[in-house]
């Protein structure tokens, strides 16, 4: 059965079959018999060419419309179905960065408990997009639609809010990574600042306004040397452009909360790890290189001090995200006008038990049953910080946040997933 596009447009637009019979040939020669007739013929050719170009433009526009990744009655039906709430008092959540590491886990957890979920992701190539596609397939299999589009596409965002009256937004889309900012700084401004503002502009004008929970970062603590890091500590000395864009995001969201009455909760994640994680993270690349027999680079700080991180397992981060959504409170604006004060909160989500990076490698060696080839070097000036340590008392009081997974247990689960996902369990010598 021909498609709608095939019915509307010819398969070879702009090409017309011309009858080349003898009558036409005789008429053709008579037309060129005089100069005046030649002039009229030239005008006819010009008009025909203009008509062809206009028609071709129309066809191209139509093709772009039919090949668009969003829009149309069927698409709207899919969005509504994915956003449908299946529990009393549930919420309808737009999750940005849904095909990302944290976004996938949060979306699955929301869907599992009966909330409506619609995902948005642009599937950029900061790391292998095939992993994001695999996460999308996982989400699709669990009834979560992931719309492919850019956060800066205001028309797409407005359309989503037109189709679904989202009660909440879980904003996890961002350009991640500390070191990559030195190679491509503009991507951080595009995603972490411009994209955030685009989203907030749509949310402020929505009626009703959604409550917003978004991912900041523990990187905002920058050059602080007071531990553990508390939400009350200064955050005006970022050590990387990534951290600076996240700090800017905290100030920008405060502005939208103050002016437009948007309920805002910012989450400062501390080194999240686990299954379906990001390949650019140290634990992930260490695992890959150890299995491939390649050396791993371990950085050390001043005076040969080992770097330490407050590694937080993905399930604990998900609990913090859902707890933040559940206690976010309502936005107070309508149609872009504030009607009262709305909540503005920032929480640390960490594990409170920093582990030195060499110990992380020791644990991986035990789970992989392979010794690592270690290359220990001094930490370069690339924006990394020597340690992170979260004070989570604020989140504990607000919604009972309590991490339960230690690094030994979490890495065991990650290694099991890694070996399965990349097919090592089917290779001799690795079980």
SVG drawing of the C-alpha trace seen along z (x, -y; Angstrom):
<svg xmlns="http://www.w3.org/2000/svg" viewBox="-6 -40 61 61">
<polyline fill="none" stroke="black" stroke-width="0.4" points="0.0,0.0 1.5,-3.3 2.4,-5.8 0.7,-9.1 3.9,-10.8 3.8,-8.6 0.2,-9.4 0.7,-13.2 3.9,-13.5 5.3,-11.7 8.3,-9.4 10.3,-11.6 9.0,-15.1 9.4,-17.7 9.7,-15.3 6.8,-15.3 6.2,-13.0 5.9,-15.1 4.2,-13.8 6.7,-14.0 4.4,-13.2 4.7,-14.6 2.2,-17.3 4.3,-18.7 7.4,-18.6 5.7,-20.6 4.4,-23.1 7.8,-23.4 9.5,-24.3 6.7,-26.8 7.2,-28.5 10.9,-29.2 10.1,-30.5 10.0,-34.1 11.9,-36.2 8.8,-37.2 7.7,-33.6 11.2,-32.7 10.9,-35.4 7.5,-34.0 9.0,-30.5 11.8,-31.8 9.3,-33.3 7.5,-30.0 10.7,-28.1 11.5,-30.6 8.0,-30.2 8.3,-26.4 11.6,-26.5 10.2,-28.7 7.3,-26.4 9.5,-23.4 11.7,-25.1 8.7,-26.0 7.2,-22.6 10.6,-21.0 10.7,-23.3 7.2,-22.2 8.2,-18.5 11.4,-19.0 9.3,-20.7 6.8,-17.9 9.5,-15.3 11.0,-17.1 7.6,-17.1 6.9,-13.5 10.4,-12.5 10.3,-14.6 10.9,-12.6 7.9,-14.2 4.5,-15.6 1.3,-14.2 -1.8,-12.4 0.0,-9.0 2.9,-10.7 0.6,-12.6 -1.2,-9.4 2.1,-7.7 3.1,-10.7 -0.2,-10.6 -0.1,-6.8 3.4,-7.1 2.4,-9.9 -0.7,-8.1 -0.7,-7.7 -1.4,-4.3 -1.5,-4.9 -3.6,-7.1 -1.9,-10.4 0.6,-9.7 2.5,-12.2 3.2,-12.8 6.9,-13.5 8.9,-14.8 12.4,-13.3 15.1,-15.1 18.2,-13.1 16.1,-10.0 18.5,-7.8 21.3,-8.9 22.7,-6.9 20.7,-8.4 17.8,-9.3 17.2,-5.7 17.1,-4.4 14.9,-7.2 12.5,-6.7 12.2,-3.0 11.7,-3.6 8.9,-6.1 7.2,-3.9 7.4,-0.8 5.6,-2.6 2.8,-3.8 3.8,-7.3 3.4,-8.6 6.8,-9.2 7.8,-10.8 11.5,-11.0 13.5,-13.4 17.0,-12.9 19.1,-14.2 21.4,-11.1 24.6,-13.1 27.9,-11.4 29.8,-12.6 30.1,-8.9 29.0,-5.9 25.4,-6.6 24.8,-2.8 24.7,-2.6 22.0,-5.3 20.1,-3.4 20.2,-0.3 18.9,-2.2 16.1,-3.6 15.2,0.0 15.1,0.9 12.8,-2.0 10.5,-1.3 10.2,2.3 8.9,1.0 6.4,-1.4 8.4,-4.6 8.5,-6.7 11.7,-8.6 11.3,-11.5 14.4,-12.3 15.0,-16.0 17.2,-18.8 16.6,-20.6 17.0,-23.9 14.1,-23.2 11.5,-25.4 8.8,-24.4 9.2,-20.7 9.1,-21.4 6.0,-23.6 4.3,-20.9 5.0,-18.3 3.4,-20.5 0.5,-21.1 -0.1,-17.4 0.5,-16.6 -0.1,-18.7 3.1,-17.5 3.0,-17.8 6.7,-17.5 9.9,-17.8 13.0,-15.7 15.7,-17.6 18.8,-15.4 19.9,-16.4 23.4,-18.0 26.8,-18.0 28.7,-16.0 32.4,-15.5 35.0,-17.7 37.9,-17.2 35.9,-17.4 35.2,-21.1 38.7,-21.9 38.1,-20.4 34.5,-21.6 33.5,-24.4 30.6,-25.6 28.8,-22.3 28.6,-23.0 27.1,-26.5 24.7,-25.1 23.3,-22.3 23.9,-23.3 22.9,-27.0 21.0,-27.7 19.2,-24.4 18.2,-25.0 16.9,-28.5 14.9,-27.1 13.3,-24.5 12.5,-27.0 11.0,-29.4 8.5,-26.8 7.8,-25.6 7.1,-29.2 4.5,-29.7 2.8,-26.3 -0.6,-26.2 -0.4,-24.6 3.3,-25.1 5.2,-21.9 7.5,-21.4 11.1,-21.0 13.8,-18.7 17.2,-19.0 20.7,-17.7 23.3,-20.1 26.7,-18.6 29.0,-18.1 31.6,-19.8 30.1,-23.2 32.1,-22.8 35.2,-23.4 38.3,-24.3 36.7,-24.0 38.9,-22.1 36.3,-21.9 34.8,-18.4 32.2,-17.0 30.7,-19.3 27.5,-20.9 24.8,-22.8 25.6,-25.9 29.3,-26.0 30.5,-28.5 30.3,-27.5 31.9,-30.4 35.3,-28.9 34.7,-26.3 37.6,-24.3 36.2,-23.5 33.9,-25.0 31.5,-22.1 31.3,-23.1 30.9,-26.8 27.9,-25.9 26.3,-23.9 26.8,-26.8 25.3,-29.1 22.3,-26.7 21.7,-27.1 21.6,-30.8 19.4,-30.8 16.9,-28.4 16.8,-30.6 15.9,-33.5 13.0,-31.6 11.8,-30.5 11.8,-34.1 10.2,-35.8 7.8,-33.2 7.0,-31.0 8.5,-27.8 9.1,-25.1 12.8,-24.2 14.9,-21.4 18.6,-21.1 20.4,-17.9 24.2,-17.8 25.2,-14.3 28.4,-12.7 30.2,-10.4 27.3,-8.1 28.2,-4.6 26.5,-1.4 25.0,0.7 24.3,-1.1 26.8,-3.8 28.8,-6.3 31.8,-5.0 33.8,-8.2 33.7,-7.6 36.9,-6.2 35.4,-2.9 33.9,-2.2 37.1,-2.8 39.2,-1.0 37.0,2.1 37.3,1.9 41.1,1.5 41.7,4.2 39.8,6.7 41.6,5.7 45.0,6.0 45.7,2.2 47.3,0.0 45.0,-2.3 46.0,-5.8 45.6,-6.6 46.0,-10.3 47.4,-11.4 47.2,-14.8 49.7,-17.1 52.3,-15.5 51.5,-12.1 48.1,-11.9 45.6,-9.5 42.5,-11.0 39.2,-10.0 35.6,-10.1 32.3,-9.8 31.1,-7.0 27.3,-6.8 25.5,-3.7 22.8,-4.5 19.9,-2.9 20.7,-5.4 20.7,-8.3 17.3,-7.1 15.9,-7.1 17.0,-10.6 15.5,-11.7 12.1,-10.2 12.2,-11.5 12.8,-15.0 10.0,-14.7 7.6,-13.5 8.4,-16.4 8.9,-19.1 5.8,-21.1 3.8,-23.0 4.7,-25.8 2.7,-28.9 2.7,-30.7 0.2,-30.6 0.9,-31.7 4.2,-33.1 2.9,-35.2 3.9,-34.5 1.0,-34.2 3.1,-33.3 6.3,-32.0 7.3,-28.5 9.9,-26.1 13.6,-26.4 15.8,-23.7 19.3,-22.2 20.3,-18.8 23.5,-16.7 23.0,-13.1 26.1,-11.1 27.2,-8.1 29.1,-9.9 31.9,-7.3 34.7,-8.5 37.0,-5.8 40.5,-6.3 40.8,-5.5 43.5,-2.8 41.1,-1.0 38.4,-1.2 40.9,0.5 41.6,3.2 37.9,4.0 37.6,4.2 40.6,6.6 38.9,8.9 35.6,8.9 37.2,9.3 39.8,11.7 42.4,9.8 45.3,7.7 45.4,4.1 48.5,2.6 48.7,-0.7 50.3,-3.9 50.3,-6.4 50.8,-10.0 50.4,-13.5 47.0,-15.0 47.1,-17.6 45.4,-20.9 42.3,-19.8 39.6,-20.8 39.5,-17.6 39.5,-18.0 41.4,-15.8 38.4,-14.6 34.7,-14.8 32.7,-14.0 28.9,-14.7 27.1,-15.9 23.6,-14.4 21.8,-15.6 19.6,-18.0 18.2,-15.3 17.8,-13.0 15.6,-15.5 13.6,-16.5 12.7,-13.0 14.5,-10.4 17.4,-9.9 19.7,-7.1 22.2,-5.4 22.5,-1.7 24.9,-0.3 28.7,-0.3 31.3,-0.4 32.1,3.3 28.5,4.3 27.9,1.7 30.9,2.6 30.0,6.3 26.6,5.4 28.3,3.2 30.8,5.8 28.1,8.4 26.2,6.1 29.4,5.1 30.4,8.7 26.9,9.5 26.3,6.4 29.7,6.7 29.5,10.5 32.4,11.5 30.3,14.2 30.3,16.1 34.0,16.0 36.3,18.7 37.9,17.9 35.5,15.1 32.5,16.1"/>
</svg>
